[in-house]
Amino acid sequence: MTTPTNDKLWNVLCHLSVWLGVGIILPLIVYLVTKDDPESSIPAHAKESLNFHISMYIYGLISLLLFVVVIGMILLPLIALATAVLSVVGAVKASNGEVYQYPATIRLVK
């Protein structure tokens, strides 16, 4: 199935929202607007991206708390690097028409 150009653009933007400085906000808005469209691939990408970004924020908060025992100083940069790299991987997969399932993601939005 080919993805229309407009859908592909929104899919990629959802994954790259952390690079655009809008993190959770863009995928959340896109998901809420498109979740009732059964023919669009946008809700699946927005939901996956939203779950990933929420998970990374949770992991970041936990690692901030772990700064007290020094391990947070190691974990926080690793979480930031994983977020940056995996969001680009998700965007590349989205541009190819695939839904990317991020690793270590808590599925909060079903």
C-alpha positions in Angstrom: 0.0 0.0 0.0 1.4 3.4 -0.9 1.2 6.2 1.5 0.0 9.6 0.2 2.6 12.3 0.4 0.6 14.3 3.0 0.3 11.3 5.3 4.0 10.5 4.9 4.9 14.1 5.9 2.8 13.9 9.1 4.2 10.5 9.9 7.8 11.7 9.6 7.1 14.9 11.5 5.6 12.9 14.4 8.8 10.9 14.7 11.0 14.0 14.4 9.0 16.1 16.8 11.7 15.9 19.5 14.1 17.5 16.9 11.6 20.2 16.2 11.4 21.1 19.9 7.7 20.1 20.3 8.3 16.6 21.7 5.1 15.2 23.0 2.8 18.0 21.8 2.9 17.4 18.0 2.3 13.6 18.1 -0.5 14.2 20.7 -2.3 16.7 18.6 -1.9 14.7 15.4 -3.1 11.6 17.1 -6.2 13.3 18.6 -7.1 14.8 15.2 -6.6 11.7 13.1 -7.4 8.8 15.5 -10.9 8.2 13.9 -9.6 7.9 10.3 -9.4 4.2 9.6 -7.8 4.6 6.1 -4.9 6.8 7.3 -1.5 5.6 8.5 -1.0 8.8 10.6 -2.7 7.6 13.8 -0.4 4.6 14.1 2.7 6.6 13.7 1.5 9.4 16.0 0.6 6.8 18.7 3.9 5.0 18.4 5.8 8.3 18.5 3.7 9.6 21.4 4.3 6.4 23.4 8.1 6.6 22.7 8.4 10.3 23.8 6.4 9.8 26.9 8.5 6.8 27.8 11.7 8.7 27.2 10.5 11.5 29.5 9.7 9.0 32.2 13.2 7.4 31.8 14.7 10.9 31.9 12.9 11.8 35.1 14.0 8.5 36.7 17.6 9.1 35.7 17.4 12.7 37.1 16.4 11.2 40.5 19.3 8.8 40.2 21.8 11.7 40.0 21.9 11.3 43.8 23.6 8.0 43.4 25.7 9.1 40.4 24.3 6.5 38.0 21.9 9.2 36.6 24.9 11.1 35.2 25.6 8.1 33.0 22.0 7.3 32.2 20.7 10.7 31.2 23.1 11.2 28.3 22.4 7.7 27.1 18.7 8.3 27.2 19.2 11.6 25.2 21.3 9.8 22.6 18.9 7.0 22.3 16.0 9.4 21.8 17.9 11.3 19.1 19.0 8.3 17.2 15.8 6.3 17.5 13.6 9.2 16.4 15.6 9.5 13.2 15.3 5.7 12.7 11.5 6.0 13.2 11.4 8.9 10.7 13.3 6.9 8.1 11.0 3.9 8.5 8.0 6.2 8.3 9.3 7.7 5.1 9.5 4.2 3.7 5.9 3.5 4.7 6.6 1.3 7.7 5.4 1.7 11.2 8.4 1.6 13.5 8.0 -0.1 16.9 10.4 1.6 19.2 12.3 -0.6 21.7 11.9 -0.1 25.5 8.6 1.8 25.0 5.8 1.8 27.5 2.5 1.4 25.6 0.5 4.0 27.5 -1.6 5.1 24.5 -3.5 2.1 23.0 
